[in-house]
Amino acid sequence: MSKSQSLLLTSQWYLEAQRIMHYFNALSEAYGISYEQFLVLEHIIDLGYNTPGQIATVFKTSAPAASRKINTLQDKQLIQKVRAAGNDQRTVLLEVTEKGNAVFRGVKMALKKDDITITQSDVESLTRIEEQG
């Protein structure tokens, strides 16, 4: 494949990814959150309590950026911060509220209803692009 063909395919891939992300955002915004906020909720729910540091690591972002994501969800009353039990009261844990669970379930059901399927192969292709960059 020539470099110009490769660049054209990359551009097409990027535009299609943008279209898909726009769709995901529109779907989740019907529930008052962005798709990225949905993903943060999903991570907290799937793993139970989470720390802000874990959110930063999973989303490959800085601690201040993770804090902004968390604070936005807290302002929307979708999560709450709680202090860890035991010896280290400095540790902040994140817990999804009833409202957060309801919003999460709503977005998840809307995604299932539209039968959007991303395969492991799709994820692996994206990972290869990231590794080559």
C-alpha positions in Angstrom: 0.0 0.0 0.0 1.4 3.4 -0.9 1.9 6.2 1.7 -0.9 8.3 0.1 -3.3 5.3 0.2 -2.4 4.8 3.9 -2.9 8.5 4.7 -6.3 8.4 2.9 -7.3 5.3 4.9 -6.1 6.9 8.1 -8.2 10.0 7.4 -11.3 7.8 6.6 -10.8 5.9 9.8 -10.5 9.1 11.8 -13.7 10.5 10.3 -15.6 7.3 11.0 -14.3 7.2 14.6 -15.4 10.8 15.0 -18.9 9.9 13.7 -19.2 7.0 16.1 -18.0 9.1 19.0 -20.6 11.8 18.1 -23.2 9.1 18.1 -22.2 7.7 21.5 -22.1 11.2 22.9 -25.6 12.0 21.6 -26.9 8.8 23.0 -25.5 9.4 26.5 -26.3 13.1 26.5 -30.0 12.1 26.4 -29.2 11.0 30.0 -27.3 14.1 31.0 -23.8 12.8 30.7 -21.1 12.6 28.0 -19.9 9.2 26.8 -16.6 9.6 28.6 -18.5 10.2 31.8 -20.5 7.0 31.1 -17.1 5.2 30.7 -16.0 6.5 34.1 -19.2 5.3 35.7 -18.8 1.9 34.0 -15.3 1.6 35.4 -16.4 2.4 38.9 -19.4 0.1 38.7 -17.5 -2.8 37.2 -14.7 -2.6 39.8 -16.7 -1.4 42.8 -14.9 1.3 44.7 -12.1 3.0 42.9 -9.6 5.7 43.7 -9.0 8.8 41.7 -5.5 7.5 40.9 -7.0 4.3 39.3 -9.3 6.5 37.2 -6.3 8.5 36.0 -4.3 5.4 35.2 -7.2 3.7 33.3 -8.0 6.8 31.3 -4.3 7.6 30.8 -4.6 11.1 32.1 -3.1 13.3 34.8 -4.4 13.3 38.4 -5.8 16.8 38.0 -7.7 15.8 34.8 -9.1 12.7 36.6 -10.2 14.9 39.5 -12.1 17.1 37.1 -13.9 14.1 35.6 -14.7 12.9 39.1 -15.8 16.3 40.4 -18.1 16.7 37.4 -19.8 13.4 38.2 -20.0 14.3 41.8 -21.6 17.7 40.9 -24.2 15.8 38.9 -24.8 13.6 42.0 -23.8 10.5 40.1 -21.0 9.5 42.4 -19.8 10.3 45.9 -16.4 10.4 47.5 -16.1 8.3 50.7 -13.1 7.9 53.0 -11.6 4.4 53.2 -12.3 2.5 56.3 -9.5 1.2 58.4 -6.1 2.7 59.1 -5.7 5.1 56.1 -8.5 7.6 56.2 -6.6 9.7 53.6 -7.6 7.3 50.8 -10.7 8.6 48.9 -12.9 5.9 47.3 -15.5 6.5 44.6 -19.0 5.1 45.0 -21.8 5.4 42.4 -25.1 6.8 43.8 -28.6 5.4 43.0 -29.0 8.2 40.5 -25.6 7.3 38.9 -26.7 3.7 38.7 -29.9 4.6 37.0 -28.2 6.9 34.5 -25.6 4.2 33.8 -28.3 1.5 33.2 -30.2 3.9 30.9 -27.2 4.5 28.7 -26.2 0.8 28.7 -29.7 -0.2 27.7 -29.8 2.4 24.9 -26.5 1.0 23.6 -27.8 -2.6 23.7 -31.1 -1.5 22.0 -29.1 0.0 19.1 -27.1 -3.3 19.0 -23.7 -1.5 18.7 -21.0 -4.1 18.6 -17.3 -3.5 18.8 -15.2 -6.6 18.4 -11.9 -7.6 20.1 -10.4 -7.4 16.6 -11.5 -3.7 16.4 -9.8 -3.0 19.7 -6.6 -4.8 18.7 -6.4 -2.8 15.5 -6.6 0.4 17.4 -4.0 -0.9 19.9 -1.6 -1.6 17.0 -2.1 1.9 15.7 -1.2 3.3 19.2 1.8 1.1 19.5 3.2 2.2 16.1 2.7 5.9 16.9 
